[in-house]
Protein backbone atom coordinates (compact mmCIF):
# COMPACT_ATOMS: atom_id res chain seq x y z
CA UNK A 1 0.00 0.00 0.00
CA UNK A 2 1.35 3.38 -0.99
CA UNK A 3 0.49 6.31 1.24
CA UNK A 4 0.56 9.72 -0.32
CA UNK A 5 0.38 13.04 1.50
CA UNK A 6 -3.29 13.66 0.69
CA UNK A 7 -4.50 10.32 2.07
CA UNK A 8 -2.27 10.61 5.10
CA UNK A 9 -3.64 14.08 5.86
CA UNK A 10 -7.22 12.84 5.37
CA UNK A 11 -6.65 10.02 7.84
CA UNK A 12 -5.10 12.38 10.39
CA UNK A 13 -7.92 14.92 9.91
CA UNK A 14 -10.55 12.20 10.29
CA UNK A 15 -9.02 11.07 13.59
CA UNK A 16 -8.75 14.65 14.87
CA UNK A 17 -12.41 15.33 14.00
CA UNK A 18 -13.48 12.14 15.77
CA UNK A 19 -11.52 13.17 18.87
CA UNK A 20 -12.94 16.70 18.77
CA UNK A 21 -16.54 15.49 18.49
CA UNK A 22 -16.01 12.95 21.28
CA UNK A 23 -14.53 15.65 23.54
CA UNK A 24 -17.42 18.04 22.84
CA UNK A 25 -20.00 15.33 23.52
CA UNK A 26 -18.30 14.44 26.82
CA UNK A 27 -18.25 18.12 27.80
CA UNK A 28 -21.96 18.38 26.95
CA UNK A 29 -22.69 15.28 28.98
CA UNK A 30 -21.04 16.78 32.06
CA UNK A 31 -22.71 20.18 31.58
CA UNK A 32 -26.14 18.65 30.88
CA UNK A 33 -26.05 16.53 34.04
CA UNK A 34 -26.78 19.55 36.24
CA UNK A 35 -29.42 21.11 33.99
CA UNK A 36 -33.08 20.98 34.87
CA UNK A 37 -35.82 19.54 32.71
CA UNK A 38 -36.68 21.93 29.90
CA UNK A 39 -33.28 23.61 29.79
CA UNK A 40 -31.50 23.42 26.45
CA UNK A 41 -28.92 20.66 26.35
CA UNK A 42 -26.06 19.85 24.03
CA UNK A 43 -24.95 23.46 23.66
CA UNK A 44 -21.28 22.70 22.96
CA UNK A 45 -22.11 20.30 20.13
CA UNK A 46 -24.64 22.74 18.65
CA UNK A 47 -21.99 25.48 18.69
CA UNK A 48 -19.43 23.19 17.03
CA UNK A 49 -21.88 22.25 14.28
CA UNK A 50 -22.84 25.90 13.79
CA UNK A 51 -19.18 26.96 13.55
CA UNK A 52 -18.32 24.22 11.05
CA UNK A 53 -21.39 25.06 8.94
CA UNK A 54 -20.32 28.72 9.11
CA UNK A 55 -17.22 27.83 7.11
CA UNK A 56 -19.39 26.67 4.21
CA UNK A 57 -19.05 22.96 4.98
CA UNK A 58 -22.28 21.03 5.41
CA UNK A 59 -21.92 19.11 8.66
CA UNK A 60 -24.26 17.49 11.16
CA UNK A 61 -24.15 14.96 14.00
CA UNK A 62 -27.07 12.74 14.88
CA UNK A 63 -27.75 10.26 17.60
CA UNK A 64 -28.29 6.75 16.33
CA UNK A 65 -31.45 5.19 17.70
CA UNK A 66 -30.89 1.99 19.62
CA UNK A 67 -31.92 -1.17 17.88
CA UNK A 68 -32.59 -4.57 19.35
CA UNK A 69 -29.19 -5.65 18.09
CA UNK A 70 -27.42 -2.75 19.86
CA UNK A 71 -29.40 -3.33 23.02
CA UNK A 72 -28.30 -6.93 22.92
CA UNK A 73 -24.69 -5.79 23.08
CA UNK A 74 -25.38 -3.63 26.12
CA UNK A 75 -27.65 -5.79 28.29
CA UNK A 76 -27.23 -9.33 27.05
CA UNK A 77 -29.20 -11.11 24.39
CA UNK A 78 -32.58 -9.52 23.77
CA UNK A 79 -35.20 -11.22 21.64
CA UNK A 80 -38.45 -9.41 20.89
CA UNK A 81 -38.23 -7.33 24.04
CA UNK A 82 -37.44 -10.19 26.40
CA UNK A 83 -34.07 -11.12 27.82
CA UNK A 84 -32.84 -14.56 26.83
CA UNK A 85 -30.96 -16.19 29.69
CA UNK A 86 -28.24 -18.73 29.06
C-alpha positions, 0 to 999 in steps of 0.5 A, a space after each residue: 500500500 502506498 500512502 501519499 500526503 493527501 490520504 495521510 492528511 485525510 486520515 489524520 484529519 478524520 481522527 482529529 475530528 473524531 476526537 474533537 466530536 467525542 470531547 465536545 460530547 463528553 463536555 456536553 454530557 457533564 454540563 447537561 447533568 446539572 441542567 433541569 428539565 426543559 433547559 437546552 442541552 447539548 450546547 457545545 455540540 450545537 456550537 461546534 456544528 454551527 461553527 463548522 457550517 459557518 465555514 461553508 461545509 455542510 456538517 451534522 451529527 445525529 444520535 443513532 437510535 438503539 436497535 434490538 441488536 445494539 441493546 443486545 450488546 449492552 444488556 445481554 441477548 434480547 429477543 423481541 423485548 425479552 431477555 434470553 438467559 443462558 
